[in-house]
């Protein structure tokens, strides 16, 4: 796959993946912070696991976030420049 196609694919995947990743990171961090201060905001943990009020995506949310993260990492690794191996004469 050419580098430009890989870049385009990586950009599309990361644009899709940023929304659930941001929700997961933000809700998990806020839940931990509020737990430290003695507040138990369980609704943040529900959002963290994919239960969005009337839409319950809990069975699918974690695998989707995981696969999107793994795919974004792998496609990002293909964007690193390859080192040229120089053999001494």
MITIKE-659103 format. One record per residue (C-alpha): x, y, z; residue number from 1; residue in one letter. Coordinates in steps of 0.02 Angstrom, whole numbers. Example, Ala and Ser with C-alpha at 12.3 -4.5 7.8 and 13.67 -1.06 7.14 Angstrom:
# MITIKE-659103
NODE        X        Y        Z     i   aa
NODE      615     -225      390     1    a
NODE      684      -53      357     2    s
This chain:
# MITIKE-659103
NODE        X        Y        Z     i   aa
NODE        0        0        0     1    x
NODE       71      169      -45     2    x
NODE      114      297       86     3    x
NODE      -22      420       32     4    x
NODE     -157      286       42     5    x
NODE      -94      235      213     6    x
NODE      -99      417      272     7    x
NODE     -276      440      208     8    x
NODE     -333      278      290     9    x
NODE     -247      325      453    10    x
NODE     -329      497      454    11    x
NODE     -502      425      424    12    x
NODE     -483      293      558    13    x
NODE     -416      416      686    14    x
NODE     -556      539      649    15    x
NODE     -681      401      683    16    x
NODE     -586      334      835    17    x
NODE     -559      501      921    18    x
NODE     -741      519      977    19    x
NODE     -761      356     1075    20    x
NODE     -582      367     1140    21    x
NODE     -610      544     1202    22    x
NODE     -773      493     1287    23    x
NODE     -687      345     1369    24    x
NODE     -536      443     1429    25    x
NODE     -635      593     1490    26    x
NODE     -768      494     1583    27    x
NODE     -641      375     1661    28    x
NODE     -528      517     1717    29    x
NODE     -672      618     1788    30    x
NODE     -741      466     1879    31    x
NODE     -571      432     1959    32    x
NODE     -552      615     2007    33    x
NODE     -723      623     2087    34    x
NODE     -693      457     2177    35    x
NODE     -538      536     2255    36    x
NODE     -647      674     2328    37    x
NODE     -775      549     2393    38    x
NODE     -908      575     2259    39    x
NODE     -980      422     2175    40    x
NODE    -1046      477     2006    41    x
NODE    -1093      307     1938    42    x
NODE    -1171      382     1781    43    x
NODE     -994      428     1726    44    x
NODE     -946      244     1734    45    x
NODE    -1098      201     1631    46    x
NODE    -1044      325     1498    47    x
NODE     -867      257     1512    48    x
NODE     -928       83     1467    49    x
NODE    -1045      136     1327    50    x
NODE    -1216      160     1407    51    x
NODE    -1275      327     1336    52    x
NODE    -1443      360     1421    53    x
NODE    -1566      285     1296    54    x
NODE    -1436      198     1187    55    x
NODE    -1348       52     1269    56    x
NODE    -1191        5     1172    57    x
NODE    -1104      -84     1317    58    x
NODE    -1082     -253     1228    59    x
NODE    -1005     -168     1076    60    x
NODE     -920      -12     1144    61    x
NODE     -763      -91     1219    62    x
NODE     -721     -202     1069    63    x
NODE     -753      -58      948    64    x
NODE     -640       60     1047    65    x
NODE     -508      -76     1061    66    x
NODE     -508     -121      876    67    x
NODE     -507       62      823    68    x
NODE     -360       95      939    69    x
NODE     -261      -55      878    70    x
NODE     -297      -13      696    71    x
NODE     -246      169      720    72    x
NODE      -84      115      804    73    x
NODE      -41      -11      668    74    x
NODE      -81      109      526    75    x
NODE       20      243      616    76    x
NODE      170      126      629    77    x
NODE      168      106      440    78    x
NODE      192      294      424    79    x
NODE      361      291      511    80    x
NODE      507      312      390    81    x
NODE      604      154      363    82    x
NODE      787      160      407    83    x
NODE      907      119      267    84    x
NODE     1027      -18      315    85    x
NODE     1206       26      270    86    x
NODE     1328     -116      260    87    x
NODE     1512      -75      286    88    x
NODE     1623     -117      140    89    x
